[in-house]
Amino acid sequence: MSRYTGPSYRKSRRLGFSILETGKELTRKPAIPGVHGNARSKKLSNYGEQLQEKQKVRFMYGLTEKQFKKTFVEAGKLKGVHGEDLLKLLESRLDNLVYRIGFATTRKGARQLVNHAHVTVNGKKVDVPSYRCKPGDVISIKESDKELAIVKSSLESIHNRVEFVSYDEKKMEGTYLRYPERSELNPEIREALIVEFYNR
């Protein structure tokens, strides 16, 4: 299955979950898409709940099914809790960290910045959104692109950052300080259901 490129608001309403993590998608129209809205919704089976949880996280981070399952398998090889390790690996993706630092207002926008070679990691150009960063890596906008209007407006709009990244305003670069704690990530995600889905 290819990566979902449709409207985020519609997908958020379908899942009853804010893919953009702002909550704006569900404020104006909380009902699921369609003429009859929530009247068409049915109680989900156990499998349906597990599938929906997996889709929530997959769409939130913007991965294909193949990428998501590969990350899940890699998380299973780590020594921690499988579901939490999955989220840590997803948070360590370059496109996600570009978003967390504030160079882009959405993960889609962050992926585009990386794809178009505007981003460097430890001073070297990286144009692969799935590139996995390690704690201590320094992420910056390429020197010649630091005046990009879209980057500047994004940085101006950010009010607070997650604690596992830091930002140096003078150098216009962010540092991935450490792997995130589970308590610092979206509390609406039930990662145990994703583990159940793949282990069924």
C-alpha atoms as an extended CHARMM CRD file, in Angstrom:
* protein
*
       200  EXT
         1         1  MET       CA              0.0000000000        0.0000000000        0.0000000000  PROA      1               0.0000000000
         2         2  SER       CA              1.3350000000        3.4420000000       -0.9460000000  PROA      2               0.0000000000
         3         3  ARG       CA              1.6920000000        6.4030000000        1.3920000000  PROA      3               0.0000000000
         4         4  TYR       CA             -1.5610000000        8.2870000000        2.0500000000  PROA      4               0.0000000000
         5         5  THR       CA             -1.4000000000       11.7260000000        0.4030000000  PROA      5               0.0000000000
         6         6  GLY       CA             -5.0450000000       12.7630000000        0.7390000000  PROA      6               0.0000000000
         7         7  PRO       CA             -6.5720000000       15.3460000000        3.0890000000  PROA      7               0.0000000000
         8         8  SER       CA             -5.3980000000       14.9440000000        6.6950000000  PROA      8               0.0000000000
         9         9  TYR       CA             -8.5770000000       16.4480000000        8.1380000000  PROA      9               0.0000000000
        10        10  ARG       CA            -10.7880000000       13.8460000000        6.4560000000  PROA      10              0.0000000000
        11        11  LYS       CA             -8.5870000000       10.9800000000        7.6100000000  PROA      11              0.0000000000
        12        12  SER       CA             -8.5060000000       12.3750000000       11.1580000000  PROA      12              0.0000000000
        13        13  ARG       CA            -12.2980000000       12.5470000000       11.2660000000  PROA      13              0.0000000000
        14        14  ARG       CA            -12.5620000000        8.9850000000        9.9590000000  PROA      14              0.0000000000
        15        15  LEU       CA            -10.2470000000        7.7030000000       12.7100000000  PROA      15              0.0000000000
        16        16  GLY       CA            -11.4890000000       10.0650000000       15.4440000000  PROA      16              0.0000000000
        17        17  PHE       CA             -7.8630000000       10.9980000000       16.0800000000  PROA      17              0.0000000000
        18        18  SER       CA             -5.8350000000       14.1280000000       15.3260000000  PROA      18              0.0000000000
        19        19  ILE       CA             -3.1530000000       13.0210000000       12.8550000000  PROA      19              0.0000000000
        20        20  LEU       CA             -1.5690000000       16.4890000000       12.9980000000  PROA      20              0.0000000000
        21        21  GLU       CA             -1.5950000000       16.3540000000       16.8310000000  PROA      21              0.0000000000
        22        22  THR       CA             -3.2130000000       19.8050000000       16.9920000000  PROA      22              0.0000000000
        23        23  GLY       CA             -6.8240000000       18.7360000000       17.5330000000  PROA      23              0.0000000000
        24        24  LYS       CA             -7.9750000000       21.2990000000       14.9540000000  PROA      24              0.0000000000
        25        25  GLU       CA             -9.2300000000       18.6200000000       12.5740000000  PROA      25              0.0000000000
        26        26  LEU       CA            -11.8650000000       17.4510000000       15.0600000000  PROA      26              0.0000000000
        27        27  THR       CA            -12.9340000000       20.8440000000       16.4200000000  PROA      27              0.0000000000
        28        28  ARG       CA            -15.1060000000       22.0720000000       13.5580000000  PROA      28              0.0000000000
        29        29  LYS       CA            -16.4820000000       18.7400000000       12.3400000000  PROA      29              0.0000000000
        30        30  PRO       CA            -16.0320000000       15.9500000000       14.8940000000  PROA      30              0.0000000000
        31        31  ALA       CA            -18.3290000000       13.5330000000       13.0070000000  PROA      31              0.0000000000
        32        32  ILE       CA            -16.8880000000       10.9970000000       10.5720000000  PROA      32              0.0000000000
        33        33  PRO       CA            -16.9890000000       12.0410000000        6.8770000000  PROA      33              0.0000000000
        34        34  GLY       CA            -20.1680000000       11.4710000000        4.8940000000  PROA      34              0.0000000000
        35        35  VAL       CA            -23.7820000000       12.6470000000        4.8310000000  PROA      35              0.0000000000
        36        36  HSD       CA            -24.9110000000       10.6690000000        7.8600000000  PROA      36              0.0000000000
        37        37  GLY       CA            -21.7610000000       11.1270000000        9.9210000000  PROA      37              0.0000000000
        38        38  ASN       CA            -21.6040000000        9.1960000000       13.1740000000  PROA      38              0.0000000000
        39        39  ALA       CA            -24.9420000000        7.5280000000       12.4570000000  PROA      39              0.0000000000
        40        40  ARG       CA            -23.0150000000        5.1550000000       10.1910000000  PROA      40              0.0000000000
        41        41  SER       CA            -20.3890000000        4.2280000000       12.7810000000  PROA      41              0.0000000000
        42        42  LYS       CA            -20.4590000000        0.7450000000       14.2970000000  PROA      42              0.0000000000
        43        43  LYS       CA            -18.8470000000       -0.7730000000       17.3490000000  PROA      43              0.0000000000
        44        44  LEU       CA            -15.4800000000       -2.1690000000       16.3250000000  PROA      44              0.0000000000
        45        45  SER       CA            -14.3760000000       -5.7520000000       16.9290000000  PROA      45              0.0000000000
        46        46  ASN       CA            -11.0550000000       -6.4290000000       18.6920000000  PROA      46              0.0000000000
        47        47  TYR       CA             -9.3970000000       -6.7920000000       15.3000000000  PROA      47              0.0000000000
        48        48  GLY       CA            -11.0170000000       -3.5320000000       14.1370000000  PROA      48              0.0000000000
        49        49  GLU       CA             -9.6570000000       -1.6500000000       17.1500000000  PROA      49              0.0000000000
        50        50  GLN       CA             -6.1610000000       -3.0460000000       16.5950000000  PROA      50              0.0000000000
        51        51  LEU       CA             -6.2450000000       -2.1770000000       12.8930000000  PROA      51              0.0000000000
        52        52  GLN       CA             -7.5190000000        1.3350000000       13.5830000000  PROA      52              0.0000000000
        53        53  GLU       CA             -4.7770000000        1.9530000000       16.1580000000  PROA      53              0.0000000000
        54        54  LYS       CA             -2.1250000000        0.8240000000       13.7020000000  PROA      54              0.0000000000
        55        55  GLN       CA             -3.5900000000        3.0930000000       11.0090000000  PROA      55              0.0000000000
        56        56  LYS       CA             -3.6650000000        6.0770000000       13.3850000000  PROA      56              0.0000000000
        57        57  VAL       CA              0.0610000000        5.8580000000       14.0380000000  PROA      57              0.0000000000
        58        58  ARG       CA              0.9560000000        4.9830000000       10.4470000000  PROA      58              0.0000000000
        59        59  PHE       CA             -0.9070000000        7.9840000000        9.0490000000  PROA      59              0.0000000000
        60        60  MET       CA              0.3890000000       10.2550000000       11.8040000000  PROA      60              0.0000000000
        61        61  TYR       CA              4.0310000000        9.5570000000       10.8970000000  PROA      61              0.0000000000
        62        62  GLY       CA              3.2570000000        9.2880000000        7.1610000000  PROA      62              0.0000000000
        63        63  LEU       CA              4.6490000000        5.8060000000        6.4870000000  PROA      63              0.0000000000
        64        64  THR       CA              3.6970000000        3.1760000000        3.9550000000  PROA      64              0.0000000000
        65        65  GLU       CA              2.5060000000       -0.1770000000        5.2910000000  PROA      65              0.0000000000
        66        66  LYS       CA              5.8150000000       -1.7860000000        4.3090000000  PROA      66              0.0000000000
        67        67  GLN       CA              7.8590000000        0.8900000000        6.1120000000  PROA      67              0.0000000000
        68        68  PHE       CA              5.6850000000        0.6690000000        9.2070000000  PROA      68              0.0000000000
        69        69  LYS       CA              5.9180000000       -3.1120000000        9.4840000000  PROA      69              0.0000000000
        70        70  LYS       CA              9.6890000000       -2.9990000000        8.9270000000  PROA      70              0.0000000000
        71        71  THR       CA             10.0160000000       -0.4970000000       11.7800000000  PROA      71              0.0000000000
        72        72  PHE       CA              7.8150000000       -2.6960000000       13.9730000000  PROA      72              0.0000000000
        73        73  VAL       CA             10.0700000000       -5.7070000000       13.3220000000  PROA      73              0.0000000000
        74        74  GLU       CA             13.1940000000       -3.6480000000       14.1110000000  PROA      74              0.0000000000
        75        75  ALA       CA             11.5980000000       -2.4340000000       17.3630000000  PROA      75              0.0000000000
        76        76  GLY       CA             11.0390000000       -6.0680000000       18.3680000000  PROA      76              0.0000000000
        77        77  LYS       CA             14.8050000000       -6.6590000000       18.2940000000  PROA      77              0.0000000000
        78        78  LEU       CA             15.4250000000       -3.9960000000       20.9460000000  PROA      78              0.0000000000
        79        79  LYS       CA             15.4700000000       -4.8020000000       24.6610000000  PROA      79              0.0000000000
        80        80  GLY       CA             12.6780000000       -2.4850000000       25.8260000000  PROA      80              0.0000000000
        81        81  VAL       CA              8.8750000000       -2.6640000000       25.6200000000  PROA      81              0.0000000000
        82        82  HSD       CA              7.9900000000       -3.4650000000       22.0000000000  PROA      82              0.0000000000
        83        83  GLY       CA              5.2920000000       -0.8110000000       21.5440000000  PROA      83              0.0000000000
        84        84  GLU       CA              7.3160000000        1.9470000000       23.2000000000  PROA      84              0.0000000000
        85        85  ASP       CA             10.4160000000        1.0360000000       21.1940000000  PROA      85              0.0000000000
        86        86  LEU       CA              8.3230000000        1.3220000000       18.0200000000  PROA      86              0.0000000000
        87        87  LEU       CA              7.3600000000        4.8870000000       18.9260000000  PROA      87              0.0000000000
        88        88  LYS       CA             10.9930000000        5.7320000000       19.7700000000  PROA      88              0.0000000000
        89        89  LEU       CA             12.1470000000        4.5500000000       16.3460000000  PROA      89              0.0000000000
        90        90  LEU       CA              9.3770000000        6.5300000000       14.6380000000  PROA      90              0.0000000000
        91        91  GLU       CA             10.3350000000        9.6440000000       16.5960000000  PROA      91              0.0000000000
        92        92  SER       CA             13.9730000000        9.1700000000       15.5340000000  PROA      92              0.0000000000
        93        93  ARG       CA             13.1480000000        9.5730000000       11.8300000000  PROA      93              0.0000000000
        94        94  LEU       CA             14.7250000000       12.6610000000       10.2810000000  PROA      94              0.0000000000
        95        95  ASP       CA             11.4520000000       14.0330000000        8.9000000000  PROA      95              0.0000000000
        96        96  ASN       CA              9.8420000000       13.7520000000       12.3330000000  PROA      96              0.0000000000
        97        97  LEU       CA             12.7480000000       15.5390000000       14.0510000000  PROA      97              0.0000000000
        98        98  VAL       CA             12.6770000000       18.3460000000       11.4690000000  PROA      98              0.0000000000
        99        99  TYR       CA              9.0100000000       18.7450000000       12.4430000000  PROA      99              0.0000000000
       100       100  ARG       CA              9.7270000000       18.4960000000       16.2010000000  PROA      100             0.0000000000
       101       101  ILE       CA             12.4620000000       21.1300000000       16.0090000000  PROA      101             0.0000000000
       102       102  GLY       CA             10.0710000000       23.4860000000       14.2200000000  PROA      102             0.0000000000
       103       103  PHE       CA             11.5180000000       23.8140000000       10.7200000000  PROA      103             0.0000000000
       104       104  ALA       CA              8.1050000000       22.7270000000        9.3830000000  PROA      104             0.0000000000
       105       105  THR       CA              4.5730000000       22.9510000000       10.7690000000  PROA      105             0.0000000000
       106       106  THR       CA              3.6090000000       19.4110000000        9.7120000000  PROA      106             0.0000000000
       107       107  ARG       CA              5.4020000000       16.1180000000        9.1090000000  PROA      107             0.0000000000
       108       108  LYS       CA              4.3900000000       16.3210000000        5.4350000000  PROA      108             0.0000000000
       109       109  GLY       CA              6.1080000000       19.6880000000        5.1830000000  PROA      109             0.0000000000
       110       110  ALA       CA              9.1550000000       18.3120000000        6.9900000000  PROA      110             0.0000000000
       111       111  ARG       CA              9.3550000000       15.3800000000        4.5710000000  PROA      111             0.0000000000
       112       112  GLN       CA              9.2960000000       17.8120000000        1.6590000000  PROA      112             0.0000000000
       113       113  LEU       CA             12.1440000000       19.8720000000        3.1390000000  PROA      113             0.0000000000
       114       114  VAL       CA             14.2440000000       16.7130000000        3.5130000000  PROA      114             0.0000000000
       115       115  ASN       CA             13.3470000000       15.3980000000        0.0350000000  PROA      115             0.0000000000
       116       116  HSD       CA             14.3790000000       18.6950000000       -1.5400000000  PROA      116             0.0000000000
       117       117  ALA       CA             17.7940000000       18.5150000000        0.1600000000  PROA      117             0.0000000000
       118       118  HSD       CA             17.3290000000       21.5420000000        2.4390000000  PROA      118             0.0000000000
       119       119  VAL       CA             18.3790000000       19.6250000000        5.5770000000  PROA      119             0.0000000000
       120       120  THR       CA             21.7610000000       18.5750000000        6.9650000000  PROA      120             0.0000000000
       121       121  VAL       CA             22.6460000000       16.1410000000        9.7570000000  PROA      121             0.0000000000
       122       122  ASN       CA             25.9760000000       16.8030000000       11.4840000000  PROA      122             0.0000000000
       123       123  GLY       CA             26.8780000000       19.1310000000        8.6150000000  PROA      123             0.0000000000
       124       124  LYS       CA             26.2020000000       16.6000000000        5.8400000000  PROA      124             0.0000000000
       125       125  LYS       CA             23.2790000000       16.8240000000        3.4240000000  PROA      125             0.0000000000
       126       126  VAL       CA             20.6670000000       14.0890000000        3.9540000000  PROA      126             0.0000000000
       127       127  ASP       CA             17.6630000000       13.8260000000        1.6190000000  PROA      127             0.0000000000
       128       128  VAL       CA             16.1360000000       10.6150000000        2.9710000000  PROA      128             0.0000000000
       129       129  PRO       CA             13.1270000000       11.3010000000        5.2630000000  PROA      129             0.0000000000
       130       130  SER       CA             13.3800000000        7.8680000000        6.8980000000  PROA      130             0.0000000000
       131       131  TYR       CA             17.0270000000        8.4350000000        7.9120000000  PROA      131             0.0000000000
       132       132  ARG       CA             17.2690000000        7.3540000000       11.5550000000  PROA      132             0.0000000000
       133       133  CYS       CA             18.9600000000        9.8970000000       13.7820000000  PROA      133             0.0000000000
       134       134  LYS       CA             20.8210000000        9.0780000000       16.9770000000  PROA      134             0.0000000000
       135       135  PRO       CA             20.9440000000       11.1020000000       20.1970000000  PROA      135             0.0000000000
       136       136  GLY       CA             23.5490000000       13.8270000000       19.7650000000  PROA      136             0.0000000000
       137       137  ASP       CA             22.8780000000       14.3710000000       16.0620000000  PROA      137             0.0000000000
       138       138  VAL       CA             22.6840000000       18.0220000000       15.0240000000  PROA      138             0.0000000000
       139       139  ILE       CA             19.9740000000       18.8310000000       12.4780000000  PROA      139             0.0000000000
       140       140  SER       CA             20.0700000000       22.0770000000       10.5390000000  PROA      140             0.0000000000
       141       141  ILE       CA             18.7960000000       23.8090000000        7.4350000000  PROA      141             0.0000000000
       142       142  LYS       CA             21.4400000000       24.0360000000        4.7100000000  PROA      142             0.0000000000
       143       143  GLU       CA             23.3670000000       27.3190000000        4.9550000000  PROA      143             0.0000000000
       144       144  SER       CA             22.1300000000       28.5880000000        1.5760000000  PROA      144             0.0000000000
       145       145  ASP       CA             18.4950000000       27.8510000000        2.5050000000  PROA      145             0.0000000000
       146       146  LYS       CA             18.3070000000       29.4490000000        5.9540000000  PROA      146             0.0000000000
       147       147  GLU       CA             16.3520000000       32.4150000000        4.5700000000  PROA      147             0.0000000000
       148       148  LEU       CA             13.5320000000       30.2240000000        3.2290000000  PROA      148             0.0000000000
       149       149  ALA       CA             10.2510000000       31.9780000000        4.0540000000  PROA      149             0.0000000000
       150       150  ILE       CA              8.4620000000       28.7150000000        4.8750000000  PROA      150             0.0000000000
       151       151  VAL       CA             11.1160000000       27.7650000000        7.4360000000  PROA      151             0.0000000000
       152       152  LYS       CA             11.1420000000       31.2060000000        9.0440000000  PROA      152             0.0000000000
       153       153  SER       CA              7.3500000000       31.3640000000        9.3710000000  PROA      153             0.0000000000
       154       154  SER       CA              7.3000000000       27.8620000000       10.8620000000  PROA      154             0.0000000000
       155       155  LEU       CA              9.9350000000       28.7690000000       13.4620000000  PROA      155             0.0000000000
       156       156  GLU       CA              8.0140000000       31.9250000000       14.3640000000  PROA      156             0.0000000000
       157       157  SER       CA              4.7800000000       29.9740000000       14.8930000000  PROA      157             0.0000000000
       158       158  ILE       CA              6.2240000000       27.4040000000       17.3080000000  PROA      158             0.0000000000
       159       159  HSD       CA              5.5170000000       28.0570000000       20.9990000000  PROA      159             0.0000000000
       160       160  ASN       CA              7.0810000000       25.0940000000       22.7880000000  PROA      160             0.0000000000
       161       161  ARG       CA              9.1720000000       22.1140000000       21.7830000000  PROA      161             0.0000000000
       162       162  VAL       CA              9.3480000000       18.5990000000       23.1250000000  PROA      162             0.0000000000
       163       163  GLU       CA             12.0770000000       18.1820000000       25.7230000000  PROA      163             0.0000000000
       164       164  PHE       CA             14.0800000000       15.5780000000       23.8090000000  PROA      164             0.0000000000
       165       165  VAL       CA             15.1710000000       18.1740000000       21.2230000000  PROA      165             0.0000000000
       166       166  SER       CA             16.9070000000       21.5280000000       21.7210000000  PROA      166             0.0000000000
       167       167  TYR       CA             17.1820000000       24.4880000000       19.3730000000  PROA      167             0.0000000000
       168       168  ASP       CA             19.9430000000       27.0480000000       18.9580000000  PROA      168             0.0000000000
       169       169  GLU       CA             18.3260000000       30.1840000000       17.5450000000  PROA      169             0.0000000000
       170       170  LYS       CA             21.6100000000       31.8610000000       16.5670000000  PROA      170             0.0000000000
       171       171  LYS       CA             22.9400000000       28.8720000000       14.6100000000  PROA      171             0.0000000000
       172       172  MET       CA             19.4490000000       27.8270000000       13.4190000000  PROA      172             0.0000000000
       173       173  GLU       CA             20.1000000000       24.2000000000       14.3070000000  PROA      173             0.0000000000
       174       174  GLY       CA             18.4780000000       21.6270000000       16.5250000000  PROA      174             0.0000000000
       175       175  THR       CA             19.9580000000       18.7390000000       18.4840000000  PROA      175             0.0000000000
       176       176  TYR       CA             18.3530000000       15.3630000000       19.1330000000  PROA      176             0.0000000000
       177       177  LEU       CA             19.2290000000       15.1400000000       22.8330000000  PROA      177             0.0000000000
       178       178  ARG       CA             17.9030000000       11.6880000000       23.7490000000  PROA      178             0.0000000000
       179       179  TYR       CA             15.2730000000        9.0980000000       22.9630000000  PROA      179             0.0000000000
       180       180  PRO       CA             11.8400000000       10.2780000000       24.1330000000  PROA      180             0.0000000000
       181       181  GLU       CA             10.1080000000        8.9620000000       27.2360000000  PROA      181             0.0000000000
       182       182  ARG       CA              6.6920000000        7.4140000000       26.6600000000  PROA      182             0.0000000000
       183       183  SER       CA              5.0900000000       10.1260000000       28.8010000000  PROA      183             0.0000000000
       184       184  GLU       CA              6.3560000000       12.7630000000       26.3340000000  PROA      184             0.0000000000
       185       185  LEU       CA              4.5100000000       11.2350000000       23.3880000000  PROA      185             0.0000000000
       186       186  ASN       CA              0.8590000000       11.2840000000       22.3650000000  PROA      186             0.0000000000
       187       187  PRO       CA             -1.1840000000        9.7750000000       25.2360000000  PROA      187             0.0000000000
       188       188  GLU       CA             -4.0280000000        8.8330000000       22.8630000000  PROA      188             0.0000000000
       189       189  ILE       CA             -1.8880000000        6.1790000000       21.1660000000  PROA      189             0.0000000000
       190       190  ARG       CA             -2.4580000000        2.6550000000       22.4770000000  PROA      190             0.0000000000
       191       191  GLU       CA              0.6810000000        0.9840000000       21.1640000000  PROA      191             0.0000000000
       192       192  ALA       CA             -0.1790000000       -2.3290000000       22.8670000000  PROA      192             0.0000000000
       193       193  LEU       CA             -2.9940000000       -2.7640000000       20.3090000000  PROA      193             0.0000000000
       194       194  ILE       CA             -0.4740000000       -2.3890000000       17.4720000000  PROA      194             0.0000000000
       195       195  VAL       CA              1.6630000000       -5.1370000000       18.9890000000  PROA      195             0.0000000000
       196       196  GLU       CA             -1.4430000000       -7.3290000000       19.2890000000  PROA      196             0.0000000000
       197       197  PHE       CA             -2.3400000000       -6.5970000000       15.6610000000  PROA      197             0.0000000000
       198       198  TYR       CA              0.9860000000       -7.8390000000       14.2850000000  PROA      198             0.0000000000
       199       199  ASN       CA              1.2390000000      -10.7390000000       16.7420000000  PROA      199             0.0000000000
       200       200  ARG       CA             -2.2570000000      -12.0990000000       16.1640000000  PROA      200             0.0000000000
